[in-house]
Amino acid sequence: MSKLVISQSPHLHTKPDVKKLMYAVIIALLPSLALSLFFYGVGALVVTAVAVVAAVVFEWLIVKFILKKEPTIWDGSAIITGLLLAFNVPSNLPIWIIIVGALVAIGVGKLSFGGLGQNPFNPALVGRVFLLISFPVQMTSWPTPLVNRGVYIDAITGATPLGVMKEGLKNGEAMSSIMQNIPSHLQMFYGQMGGSLGEISALLLILGGIYLLFKKVISWHIPGSIFITVILISGIFWLMNPEANADPLFHLLTGGIMLGAIYMATDYSTSPMSNSGKIVFGVGIGVLTMVIRLWGAYPEGVSFAILIMNAFVPIINKGFKPKLFGAKK
């Protein structure tokens, strides 16, 4: 007699399986990765390769020898974790730090909770925040794009647009003066600015997001609610005092808003199940991101915001339950 085994979420009554969904996300990230390789050259290649290989190797080792289960590296989730980790760090990060980040992401952020579908926090962000707290100097040293394509460790570095803005406002400068030292909105849109691999091209990240929407891998609820919340909050402060606050478009094009909203906040196992819950989740991420950007010590707050809201997902799921299958409208 066969047993009916109920696994952890995600539960999908659709044709694509988990493997196909994971590889769809990888495909969506490839254009951004290609541009990162163009802007940062060998550094981007080393960071990405090491992060992906380390994530896959650690998952295989932990699952096989510690959890004593069949390795699950072929489902693509470890590759995505490594890829997203690489997208969240500087392109001159030392190899040993990348390996530590991959170990924390896979070993702590994912497998310590049981593996795919059981982790409450986004693994790549767990690794990224751990590295940011443990190695703040290396994690905030941003190579200048188009200058360091043949250089890895000894790269010429500079501040990100958010960092320039934060420092300028702290020193009492007006936004009109600060913006003269920051790439234009158009440059930020297609990617010519300093930052992590996943910050440099809003255009290609959006195109990848459209592909995921078309393939029905994600829905609009989380990215849309994050974007609208960021626009509303930043817009209010900008209208109140444009010399002390950046405009909404600046906030959308800089930092990890695009990468976080489209590719990390939408992770199935760390986001709410219902559409209404997803909107609440996205609004929370948008609010926390702007609170950190406006008043926090760090110039960026997307990673912290997503992880904090990950912790609230069980409560959101309890308060915003999806309609029962077969229930009347």
ROVOKOL-643430 format. One record per residue (C-alpha): residue in one letter; x, y, z; residue number from 1. Coordinates in steps of 0.05 Angstrom, whole numbers, plus 5000, padded with zeros to 4 digits. Each point is the difference from the previous one (the first is absolute). Layout:
BEGIN
titi rest=a	X=X	Y=Y	Z=Z	nr=NUM
...
This chain:
BEGIN
titi rest=m	X=5000	Y=5000	Z=5000	nr=1
titi rest=s	X=5030	Y=5066	Z=4978	nr=2
titi rest=k	X=5003	Y=5059	Z=5048	nr=3
titi rest=l	X=4977	Y=5070	Z=4985	nr=4
titi rest=v	X=5057	Y=5047	Z=5020	nr=5
titi rest=i	X=4986	Y=5074	Z=5009	nr=6
titi rest=s	X=5062	Y=5042	Z=4991	nr=7
titi rest=q	X=5016	Y=5071	Z=5020	nr=8
titi rest=s	X=4981	Y=5060	Z=4957	nr=9
titi rest=p	X=5002	Y=5020	Z=4945	nr=10
titi rest=h	X=4940	Y=4960	Z=4976	nr=11
titi rest=l	X=4985	Y=5013	Z=4927	nr=12
titi rest=h	X=4942	Y=4969	Z=4962	nr=13
titi rest=t	X=5033	Y=5018	Z=4934	nr=14
titi rest=k	X=5041	Y=4966	Z=4947	nr=15
titi rest=p	X=5069	Y=5030	Z=5016	nr=16
titi rest=d	X=5038	Y=4966	Z=5056	nr=17
titi rest=v	X=5048	Y=5032	Z=5050	nr=18
titi rest=k	X=5060	Y=4987	Z=4955	nr=19
titi rest=k	X=4969	Y=5036	Z=4941	nr=20
titi rest=l	X=4980	Y=5059	Z=5043	nr=21
titi rest=m	X=5071	Y=5007	Z=5028	nr=22
titi rest=y	X=5032	Y=4998	Z=4932	nr=23
titi rest=a	X=4951	Y=5052	Z=4975	nr=24
titi rest=v	X=5026	Y=5047	Z=5054	nr=25
titi rest=i	X=5071	Y=4984	Z=4979	nr=26
titi rest=i	X=4983	Y=5017	Z=4927	nr=27
titi rest=a	X=4968	Y=5065	Z=5022	nr=28
titi rest=l	X=5065	Y=5020	Z=5036	nr=29
titi rest=l	X=5047	Y=4984	Z=4943	nr=30
titi rest=p	X=4994	Y=5067	Z=4963	nr=31
titi rest=s	X=5017	Y=5038	Z=5064	nr=32
titi rest=l	X=5058	Y=4952	Z=5012	nr=33
titi rest=a	X=5026	Y=5012	Z=4929	nr=34
titi rest=l	X=4999	Y=5076	Z=5010	nr=35
titi rest=s	X=5035	Y=4991	Z=5067	nr=36
titi rest=l	X=5055	Y=4961	Z=4966	nr=37
titi rest=f	X=5006	Y=5057	Z=4949	nr=38
titi rest=f	X=5004	Y=5054	Z=5053	nr=39
titi rest=y	X=5043	Y=4965	Z=5051	nr=40
titi rest=g	X=5036	Y=4947	Z=4959	nr=41
titi rest=v	X=5042	Y=4948	Z=5036	nr=42
titi rest=g	X=4976	Y=5021	Z=5069	nr=43
titi rest=a	X=4928	Y=4986	Z=4984	nr=44
titi rest=l	X=5019	Y=4933	Z=4968	nr=45
titi rest=v	X=5040	Y=4978	Z=5061	nr=46
titi rest=v	X=4948	Y=5021	Z=5051	nr=47
titi rest=t	X=4943	Y=4967	Z=4962	nr=48
titi rest=a	X=5037	Y=4935	Z=4985	nr=49
titi rest=v	X=5025	Y=4992	Z=5071	nr=50
titi rest=a	X=4932	Y=5016	Z=5031	nr=51
titi rest=v	X=4962	Y=4951	Z=4956	nr=52
titi rest=v	X=5051	Y=4943	Z=5005	nr=53
titi rest=a	X=5007	Y=5009	Z=5076	nr=54
titi rest=a	X=4924	Y=5001	Z=5009	nr=55
titi rest=v	X=4991	Y=4936	Z=4960	nr=56
titi rest=v	X=5059	Y=4964	Z=5034	nr=57
titi rest=f	X=4977	Y=5019	Z=5070	nr=58
titi rest=e	X=4929	Y=4977	Z=4986	nr=59
titi rest=w	X=5025	Y=4933	Z=4973	nr=60
titi rest=l	X=5046	Y=4989	Z=5059	nr=61
titi rest=i	X=4950	Y=5020	Z=5054	nr=62
titi rest=v	X=4942	Y=4962	Z=4970	nr=63
titi rest=k	X=5040	Y=4937	Z=4987	nr=64
titi rest=f	X=5044	Y=4995	Z=5062	nr=65
titi rest=i	X=4963	Y=5038	Z=5054	nr=66
titi rest=l	X=4926	Y=4995	Z=4982	nr=67
titi rest=k	X=5013	Y=4930	Z=4970	nr=68
titi rest=k	X=4952	Y=5013	Z=4942	nr=69
titi rest=e	X=5004	Y=4996	Z=4925	nr=70
titi rest=p	X=5036	Y=5064	Z=4975	nr=71
titi rest=t	X=4953	Y=5051	Z=4969	nr=72
titi rest=i	X=5049	Y=5043	Z=4962	nr=73
titi rest=w	X=4967	Y=4987	Z=4933	nr=74
titi rest=d	X=4935	Y=5036	Z=5017	nr=75
titi rest=g	X=5036	Y=5067	Z=4987	nr=76
titi rest=s	X=4986	Y=5031	Z=5068	nr=77
titi rest=a	X=5073	Y=4999	Z=5021	nr=78
titi rest=i	X=5021	Y=5032	Z=4935	nr=79
titi rest=i	X=4949	Y=5056	Z=5011	nr=80
titi rest=t	X=5025	Y=5010	Z=5071	nr=81
titi rest=g	X=5071	Y=5006	Z=4976	nr=82
titi rest=l	X=4981	Y=5045	Z=4943	nr=83
titi rest=l	X=4958	Y=5047	Z=5044	nr=84
titi rest=l	X=5056	Y=5002	Z=5051	nr=85
titi rest=a	X=5049	Y=5021	Z=4946	nr=86
titi rest=f	X=4950	Y=5053	Z=4977	nr=87
titi rest=n	X=5000	Y=5029	Z=5071	nr=88
titi rest=v	X=5075	Y=5009	Z=5012	nr=89
titi rest=p	X=5056	Y=5043	Z=4970	nr=90
titi rest=s	X=5037	Y=4972	Z=4940	nr=91
titi rest=n	X=5067	Y=5004	Z=5036	nr=92
titi rest=l	X=4979	Y=4959	Z=5061	nr=93
titi rest=p	X=5055	Y=4951	Z=5021	nr=94
titi rest=i	X=4987	Y=4927	Z=4982	nr=95
titi rest=w	X=5002	Y=4975	Z=5072	nr=96
titi rest=i	X=4946	Y=5050	Z=5021	nr=97
titi rest=i	X=4956	Y=4979	Z=4942	nr=98
titi rest=i	X=5008	Y=4927	Z=5022	nr=99
titi rest=v	X=4981	Y=5019	Z=5072	nr=100
titi rest=g	X=4938	Y=5036	Z=4974	nr=101
titi rest=a	X=4980	Y=4939	Z=4959	nr=102
titi rest=l	X=5009	Y=4954	Z=5060	nr=103
titi rest=v	X=4956	Y=5045	Z=5044	nr=104
titi rest=a	X=4948	Y=5008	Z=4945	nr=105
titi rest=i	X=4994	Y=4925	Z=4987	nr=106
titi rest=g	X=5018	Y=4970	Z=5067	nr=107
titi rest=v	X=4964	Y=5051	Z=5045	nr=108
titi rest=g	X=4950	Y=5035	Z=4957	nr=109
titi rest=k	X=4974	Y=4939	Z=4964	nr=110
titi rest=l	X=5019	Y=4931	Z=5024	nr=111
titi rest=s	X=4998	Y=5013	Z=5075	nr=112
titi rest=f	X=4924	Y=5006	Z=4991	nr=113
titi rest=g	X=4993	Y=4937	Z=4959	nr=114
titi rest=g	X=5015	Y=5023	Z=4929	nr=115
titi rest=l	X=4961	Y=5026	Z=4941	nr=116
titi rest=g	X=4930	Y=5024	Z=5019	nr=117
titi rest=q	X=5012	Y=4998	Z=5075	nr=118
titi rest=n	X=5047	Y=5060	Z=5009	nr=119
titi rest=p	X=4964	Y=5061	Z=5029	nr=120
titi rest=f	X=5053	Y=5049	Z=4977	nr=121
titi rest=n	X=5029	Y=5013	Z=4932	nr=122
titi rest=p	X=5067	Y=4961	Z=5001	nr=123
titi rest=a	X=5039	Y=5048	Z=4955	nr=124
titi rest=l	X=4980	Y=5059	Z=5043	nr=125
titi rest=v	X=5019	Y=4962	Z=5063	nr=126
titi rest=g	X=5069	Y=4991	Z=4971	nr=127
titi rest=r	X=5004	Y=5072	Z=4975	nr=128
titi rest=v	X=4980	Y=5031	Z=5067	nr=129
titi rest=f	X=5047	Y=4955	Z=5037	nr=130
titi rest=l	X=5058	Y=5023	Z=4956	nr=131
titi rest=l	X=4978	Y=5073	Z=5006	nr=132
titi rest=i	X=5002	Y=4997	Z=5076	nr=133
titi rest=s	X=5063	Y=4957	Z=5004	nr=134
titi rest=f	X=5041	Y=5034	Z=4945	nr=135
titi rest=p	X=4973	Y=5071	Z=4993	nr=136
titi rest=v	X=5062	Y=5029	Z=4967	nr=137
titi rest=q	X=5005	Y=4947	Z=4945	nr=138
titi rest=m	X=4924	Y=5000	Z=4990	nr=139
titi rest=t	X=4997	Y=5075	Z=4989	nr=140
titi rest=s	X=5059	Y=5007	Z=4953	nr=141
titi rest=w	X=4969	Y=5009	Z=4932	nr=142
titi rest=p	X=5043	Y=4994	Z=4937	nr=143
titi rest=t	X=4988	Y=5054	Z=4947	nr=144
titi rest=p	X=4966	Y=4971	Z=4938	nr=145
titi rest=l	X=5036	Y=5000	Z=4933	nr=146
titi rest=v	X=5066	Y=5016	Z=5036	nr=147
titi rest=n	X=5016	Y=4933	Z=5032	nr=148
titi rest=r	X=4982	Y=4949	Z=4947	nr=149
titi rest=g	X=5069	Y=4969	Z=5001	nr=150
titi rest=v	X=5010	Y=5006	Z=5075	nr=151
titi rest=y	X=4973	Y=4958	Z=5057	nr=152
titi rest=i	X=5024	Y=5016	Z=5071	nr=153
titi rest=d	X=5039	Y=5065	Z=4989	nr=154
titi rest=a	X=4942	Y=5036	Z=4968	nr=155
titi rest=i	X=4988	Y=5075	Z=5001	nr=156
titi rest=t	X=4939	Y=5011	Z=5044	nr=157
titi rest=g	X=4948	Y=5053	Z=5013	nr=158
titi rest=a	X=4934	Y=5011	Z=5035	nr=159
titi rest=t	X=4932	Y=4979	Z=4974	nr=160
titi rest=p	X=4949	Y=5054	Z=4983	nr=161
titi rest=l	X=4963	Y=4986	Z=5065	nr=162
titi rest=g	X=5066	Y=5005	Z=5038	nr=163
titi rest=v	X=5017	Y=5066	Z=4967	nr=164
titi rest=m	X=4931	Y=5027	Z=5017	nr=165
titi rest=k	X=5003	Y=4976	Z=5073	nr=166
titi rest=e	X=5069	Y=5030	Z=5011	nr=167
titi rest=g	X=4982	Y=5065	Z=4966	nr=168
titi rest=l	X=4936	Y=5010	Z=5040	nr=169
titi rest=k	X=5038	Y=4983	Z=5064	nr=170
titi rest=n	X=5050	Y=5056	Z=4983	nr=171
titi rest=g	X=4944	Y=5050	Z=4988	nr=172
titi rest=e	X=5002	Y=5001	Z=4924	nr=173
titi rest=a	X=4938	Y=5013	Z=4959	nr=174
titi rest=m	X=4973	Y=4947	Z=4952	nr=175
titi rest=s	X=5011	Y=5046	Z=4940	nr=176
titi rest=s	X=5074	Y=5001	Z=5017	nr=177
titi rest=i	X=5004	Y=4926	Z=5017	nr=178
titi rest=m	X=4968	Y=4980	Z=4934	nr=179
titi rest=q	X=5058	Y=5032	Z=4962	nr=180
titi rest=n	X=5045	Y=4945	Z=5027	nr=181
titi rest=i	X=4951	Y=4943	Z=4984	nr=182
titi rest=p	X=4986	Y=4967	Z=4932	nr=183
titi rest=s	X=4938	Y=5025	Z=4965	nr=184
titi rest=h	X=4934	Y=4962	Z=5006	nr=185
titi rest=l	X=5010	Y=4973	Z=4929	nr=186
titi rest=q	X=5069	Y=4974	Z=5017	nr=187
titi rest=m	X=4973	Y=4967	Z=5062	nr=188
titi rest=f	X=4943	Y=4970	Z=4960	nr=189
titi rest=y	X=5046	Y=4962	Z=4952	nr=190
titi rest=g	X=5054	Y=4987	Z=5051	nr=191
titi rest=q	X=5059	Y=5048	Z=4999	nr=192
titi rest=m	X=5009	Y=5010	Z=5075	nr=193
titi rest=g	X=5038	Y=4969	Z=5058	nr=194
titi rest=g	X=4970	Y=4945	Z=5042	nr=195
titi rest=s	X=4991	Y=4925	Z=5004	nr=196
titi rest=l	X=4989	Y=4957	Z=4939	nr=197
titi rest=g	X=4925	Y=5001	Z=5012	nr=198
titi rest=e	X=4995	Y=5076	Z=5005	nr=199
titi rest=i	X=5028	Y=5023	Z=4935	nr=200
titi rest=s	X=4943	Y=4991	Z=4950	nr=201
titi rest=a	X=4928	Y=5014	Z=5017	nr=202
titi rest=l	X=4982	Y=4991	Z=4927	nr=203
titi rest=l	X=5025	Y=4928	Z=4995	nr=204
titi rest=l	X=4972	Y=4981	Z=5068	nr=205
titi rest=i	X=4932	Y=5026	Z=4979	nr=206
titi rest=l	X=5004	Y=4962	Z=4934	nr=207
titi rest=g	X=5016	Y=4937	Z=5039	nr=208
titi rest=g	X=4941	Y=5015	Z=5046	nr=209
titi rest=i	X=4954	Y=5007	Z=4940	nr=210
titi rest=y	X=5024	Y=4932	Z=4976	nr=211
titi rest=l	X=4984	Y=4969	Z=5068	nr=212
titi rest=l	X=4931	Y=5032	Z=4999	nr=213
titi rest=f	X=4988	Y=4974	Z=4930	nr=214
titi rest=k	X=5021	Y=4930	Z=5021	nr=215
titi rest=k	X=4956	Y=5008	Z=5062	nr=216
titi rest=v	X=5059	Y=4984	Z=5046	nr=217
titi rest=i	X=4983	Y=5062	Z=5041	nr=218
titi rest=s	X=4940	Y=5047	Z=5006	nr=219
titi rest=w	X=4998	Y=5075	Z=5001	nr=220
titi rest=h	X=4975	Y=5007	Z=5072	nr=221
titi rest=i	X=5067	Y=5002	Z=5038	nr=222
titi rest=p	X=5043	Y=5040	Z=4951	nr=223
titi rest=g	X=4941	Y=5047	Z=4984	nr=224
titi rest=s	X=4984	Y=5014	Z=5073	nr=225
titi rest=i	X=5074	Y=5012	Z=5016	nr=226
titi rest=f	X=5009	Y=5048	Z=4942	nr=227
titi rest=i	X=4936	Y=5039	Z=5015	nr=228
titi rest=t	X=5017	Y=5006	Z=5074	nr=229
titi rest=v	X=5071	Y=5025	Z=4985	nr=230
titi rest=i	X=4972	Y=5050	Z=4949	nr=231
titi rest=l	X=4947	Y=5027	Z=5048	nr=232
titi rest=i	X=5046	Y=5007	Z=5061	nr=233
titi rest=s	X=5059	Y=5029	Z=4962	nr=234
titi rest=g	X=4953	Y=5044	Z=4959	nr=235
titi rest=i	X=4969	Y=5031	Z=5062	nr=236
titi rest=f	X=5067	Y=5017	Z=5031	nr=237
titi rest=w	X=5027	Y=5025	Z=4934	nr=238
titi rest=l	X=4940	Y=5047	Z=4990	nr=239
titi rest=m	X=5008	Y=5025	Z=5071	nr=240
titi rest=n	X=5073	Y=5017	Z=4992	nr=241
titi rest=p	X=5035	Y=4982	Z=4934	nr=242
titi rest=e	X=5066	Y=5027	Z=5025	nr=243
titi rest=a	X=5002	Y=4950	Z=5057	nr=244
titi rest=n	X=4970	Y=4939	Z=4966	nr=245
titi rest=a	X=5010	Y=4963	Z=4935	nr=246
titi rest=d	X=4945	Y=4992	Z=4949	nr=247
titi rest=p	X=4960	Y=4934	Z=4994	nr=248
titi rest=l	X=5034	Y=4980	Z=4935	nr=249
titi rest=f	X=5068	Y=5005	Z=5033	nr=250
titi rest=h	X=4978	Y=4953	Z=5056	nr=251
titi rest=l	X=4972	Y=4949	Z=4950	nr=252
titi rest=l	X=5062	Y=4999	Z=4956	nr=253
titi rest=t	X=5053	Y=4996	Z=5055	nr=254
titi rest=g	X=5018	Y=4947	Z=5051	nr=255
titi rest=g	X=4967	Y=4932	Z=5002	nr=256
titi rest=i	X=4927	Y=5020	Z=4988	nr=257
titi rest=m	X=4994	Y=4967	Z=4932	nr=258
titi rest=l	X=5039	Y=4937	Z=5018	nr=259
titi rest=g	X=4967	Y=4993	Z=5068	nr=260
titi rest=a	X=4928	Y=5013	Z=4977	nr=261
titi rest=i	X=5001	Y=4956	Z=4938	nr=262
titi rest=y	X=5047	Y=4943	Z=5017	nr=263
titi rest=m	X=5007	Y=4993	Z=5076	nr=264
titi rest=a	X=4936	Y=5024	Z=5033	nr=265
titi rest=t	X=4960	Y=4955	Z=4953	nr=266
titi rest=d	X=5034	Y=4937	Z=5025	nr=267
titi rest=y	X=4943	Y=4949	Z=5009	nr=268
titi rest=s	X=5020	Y=4972	Z=5068	nr=269
titi rest=t	X=5014	Y=5067	Z=5032	nr=270
titi rest=s	X=4940	Y=5040	Z=4975	nr=271
titi rest=p	X=4925	Y=4997	Z=5016	nr=272
titi rest=m	X=4953	Y=4953	Z=4964	nr=273
titi rest=s	X=4941	Y=5045	Z=4985	nr=274
titi rest=n	X=5000	Y=5060	Z=4953	nr=275
titi rest=s	X=4975	Y=5046	Z=5054	nr=276
titi rest=g	X=5054	Y=4975	Z=5047	nr=277
titi rest=k	X=5052	Y=5012	Z=4945	nr=278
titi rest=i	X=4978	Y=5072	Z=4995	nr=279
titi rest=v	X=5006	Y=5010	Z=5076	nr=280
titi rest=f	X=5069	Y=4967	Z=4997	nr=281
titi rest=g	X=5022	Y=5045	Z=4943	nr=282
titi rest=v	X=4975	Y=5063	Z=5034	nr=283
titi rest=g	X=5038	Y=4980	Z=5063	nr=284
titi rest=i	X=5064	Y=4991	Z=4961	nr=285
titi rest=g	X=4991	Y=5068	Z=4966	nr=286
titi rest=v	X=4987	Y=5036	Z=5066	nr=287
titi rest=l	X=5059	Y=4968	Z=5035	nr=288
titi rest=t	X=5046	Y=5014	Z=4941	nr=289
titi rest=m	X=4982	Y=5074	Z=5000	nr=290
titi rest=v	X=5005	Y=5005	Z=5076	nr=291
titi rest=i	X=5071	Y=4972	Z=4997	nr=292
titi rest=r	X=5019	Y=5043	Z=4940	nr=293
titi rest=l	X=4973	Y=5064	Z=5031	nr=294
titi rest=w	X=5020	Y=4992	Z=5073	nr=295
titi rest=g	X=5045	Y=4938	Z=5006	nr=296
titi rest=a	X=5075	Y=4995	Z=5006	nr=297
titi rest=y	X=5005	Y=4959	Z=4935	nr=298
titi rest=p	X=4986	Y=5034	Z=4934	nr=299
titi rest=e	X=4962	Y=4939	Z=4976	nr=300
titi rest=g	X=4946	Y=4959	Z=5035	nr=301
titi rest=v	X=4970	Y=4951	Z=4951	nr=302
titi rest=s	X=5035	Y=4938	Z=5027	nr=303
titi rest=f	X=4982	Y=5016	Z=5072	nr=304
titi rest=a	X=4928	Y=5017	Z=4980	nr=305
titi rest=i	X=4989	Y=4934	Z=4964	nr=306
titi rest=l	X=5030	Y=4958	Z=5056	nr=307
titi rest=i	X=4958	Y=5037	Z=5052	nr=308
titi rest=m	X=4936	Y=4989	Z=4960	nr=309
titi rest=n	X=5020	Y=4927	Z=4989	nr=310
titi rest=a	X=4992	Y=4992	Z=5075	nr=311
titi rest=f	X=4928	Y=5027	Z=4996	nr=312
titi rest=v	X=4978	Y=4953	Z=4944	nr=313
titi rest=p	X=4968	Y=4949	Z=5048	nr=314
titi rest=i	X=4959	Y=5056	Z=5032	nr=315
titi rest=i	X=4981	Y=5028	Z=4932	nr=316
titi rest=n	X=4979	Y=4931	Z=4977	nr=317
titi rest=k	X=4957	Y=4992	Z=5061	nr=318
titi rest=g	X=4966	Y=5067	Z=4991	nr=319
titi rest=f	X=4993	Y=4997	Z=4924	nr=320
titi rest=k	X=4982	Y=4928	Z=4984	nr=321
titi rest=p	X=4988	Y=4979	Z=4928	nr=322
titi rest=k	X=4930	Y=4978	Z=4982	nr=323
titi rest=l	X=4988	Y=4926	Z=5014	nr=324
titi rest=f	X=4998	Y=4957	Z=4939	nr=325
titi rest=g	X=4927	Y=4990	Z=4981	nr=326
titi rest=a	X=4974	Y=5056	Z=5046	nr=327
titi rest=k	X=4943	Y=5044	Z=4976	nr=328
titi rest=k	X=5016	Y=5072	Z=4981	nr=329
